[in-house]
């Protein structure tokens, strides 16, 4: 039974052991499951973290996009401002050119007027000579006629013959008066036409002057918008600060933006060139229209000249007919005089004399009119010559315009080719964008698949957890029946292990895939953002390309118009060739054409020089833009360099004090203020130059307007004088008409009387006279109509004169307003200059104060260092003296017997305390122990000398409880009496002990002495170690401070050199040439000569000049300059902790 029980117990024990093993395995599996669950939670956390990071990255992308959009908006605004300024500049340029052209035209008109005046004076002198000759001929004819009259007196006898003679003379007189009246009317019409032309020219001049005066305030208006420019400057400064803050995040984006900006600048240059070409084409169209108008006016004038020639021929024919009639009448008179000699009387002789005098006066009048007609013919010939000159000039201009059109066509073809190339590049990049989008879609699908797989894995985890819970429950229920379910548990454990292993493998695989996909997502997001930016740039380029295409279409339309104008011009040329009737007169005017061509050549040379000046100005503008870009790049490099310096200075600021940090901030602010001051100076100078230019232009325009006004007034006076002359002539003509009417009425009465007496006269003669009377009446009516028209024209001219006077008054008012505006602008400029000066003075005063503060801080540092060194030396001397005294102390023996028991009781306690104190003193010091107050600023130490002493005493009292030794500052500040009191008290205590133990003998006293001396030696040695460690730390701090001081000095010198170097930055081209020569030259002497030039421009230090001299001579560089850098100072900063 016992054996069975024992066996049962053994089995139970074995089963218990196996169950314990199974339980241990289950616990391990449970731990593994917990670990898996924790890993799963960690994965979920990582997934959530990655999702949060993705969200943050998306937000950053959105922010970056917003910033890029803001930058693009601001860039577009700046671009629009630049385009507006360019348009304004081009408009001013065009106005200047138009004013110059108008001045040239006025000069040419003046020259033509002077030539006409000279020719008129010459013609007047010729006319005088011809009149003298004609008067001589008339006198001869008068003499001959007098002789003929004497003969006629003898021959004329009858009254009938007298009446016939009177009738014939009256008829001739009437005919001559009608002809003279017609010639006067023609002269009046010509004068009216001349006055009309003058008034039209004056109207055009006045309209142009009004336009100029109205355009002046528009020119001055952008100058008055100075606060807006200042606001834009403030906005730009704030934008530059923001860009500096975001530069670390958007460096890559800025590079791409710079590339896009370069492309945009190229597109802008091309667009500006296209705009210029379109402007040229518009000007060509305008000039072609003007040419058409001029050709039409010339054709009209040619037709008028032809009509005038025809009228002159008719007048000549009538004169010839009249001469023939005169000859026939004289023959009839001679015949009648021969027939009727008997009917002569004295009355007839007197009548014939009167009629002869009348005929003579009329003949002289006719000769004068003939001379006037000849003068008019000459003037017409001269006008035709001038018109031929104008036509030749216009032909030359047309040829020049055709050449320019050809050039523009070639340029447009080149631009089309460039646009096609850009379209191809855009198509390629769009294809790339599509591919990237496809890749992004694939990655998104993969991420979705991964999310689905993660969800499935989570579901599997939940199922496994549920199975674990169920397994645990089953394990609890089956703990009572372990003997029956051991095999099933083993199987379940193996199955669970397999599931765990497979799950771990799947988890690792999923983790690797998630990491890869995360990396790929990041790369694709970056690529996607880049491609979106490129796509935005391409969209802008597409818009610009569409605009350029529209402009090309407009240019094609303009080319078609030009071709139509060419065809019309050819037609006009052909019609002109057909209408070349006056070739002989044009050949006579070729000499004047040669002179005009010479003048044109001189003018063209002047225009070429002006064009060269304009090209030089444009070249200088391009160079200035390049320099601005170089300066901006240098500014960016300086900003990056300044950022690096900031980082290094921040590293130093952790070890330096708040004063140095404030100093650096002040220096940075000073630099920024200096840069802003320089920018403001440059802008003020530019504004002053623009204001001066505008004032000069306005003064020039005002002077020109005054001159034009004076000329117009003179011309008005002339026109008024001409009008008065025409009025007098009209009055004379009206008087002559009245006289003719009176004479006509008398002639009617006489003719009726003669007809009553002589009814036997033929009716044919009467009919002819009736017809002539009807013609005379029609002429009278025509002349009346002409007089009425001229009166209406005079009234219109008077109204126009009043309008001109009103315009003149308005111009005067406008000039006064412009003068007041100029004064206000000058006052504003003076205020701005005064404010700038005051700001500069304030900045200079702040800089002076900063420098004085720095010098005072340096002096305080030096004084404190000297004081610390002197205190160290004194303390070292005192400690050496104290050590000697402590060694030389002698024991004092002799004490009472009653005190031995107390000493024996107290010795173990005392020895235990001393042992503890020895252990504390012999313990190693911690790093930087005793130098807690080494980082206190020097200014605070100087300002508060009394407060730190009390604080130090409290700290010393608290620290002595922990450590038996005191820090260096307390040792330096403690007087010598404290050390003496300590030694005295220790000596007294020792003497008391020795007195107490004197009765026990020499052995015990010697042991006590040895013990006390050993303790004193241990104390002194610990103090010496403490002092040496503190001295080493302070020496290291001194080395650090000296090195930091040297570094700060070097930084200050570098900054001063940088400030001085910025003064020479405008000589960047010269510096480039010098550097290239220094790098390319082979001889050492020439390179050594270039070193001082580089030193003056770049403001180099001594070491840099020495290195340049070594390089120029071909020598090796010194080791100090090679190994010098920021890394050399790092081991010095970290040496304190190692040494300790």
TALIN-V159701 format. One record per run of one state. SS is the DSSP state (hx for helix, st for strand, lp for the rest). FROM is the first residue (numbers start at 1). LEN is the number of residues. If there is no record, write none. Layout:
ss | from | len
SS | FROM | LEN
SS | FROM | LEN
This chain:
ss | from | len
lp | 1 | 1
hx | 2 | 154
lp | 156 | 3
hx | 159 | 66
lp | 225 | 1
hx | 226 | 20
lp | 246 | 5
hx | 251 | 89
lp | 340 | 6
hx | 346 | 132
lp | 478 | 8
hx | 486 | 93
lp | 579 | 4
hx | 583 | 6
lp | 589 | 1
hx | 590 | 64
lp | 654 | 4
hx | 658 | 100
lp | 758 | 5
hx | 763 | 126
lp | 889 | 10
hx | 899 | 24
lp | 923 | 15
hx | 938 | 6
lp | 944 | 3
hx | 947 | 14
lp | 961 | 7
hx | 968 | 6
lp | 974 | 2
hx | 976 | 21
lp | 997 | 1
hx | 998 | 3
lp | 1001 | 1
hx | 1002 | 62
lp | 1064 | 1
hx | 1065 | 16
lp | 1081 | 3
hx | 1084 | 15
lp | 1099 | 3
hx | 1102 | 12
lp | 1114 | 5
hx | 1119 | 5
lp | 1124 | 2
hx | 1126 | 8
lp | 1134 | 1
hx | 1135 | 5
lp | 1140 | 1
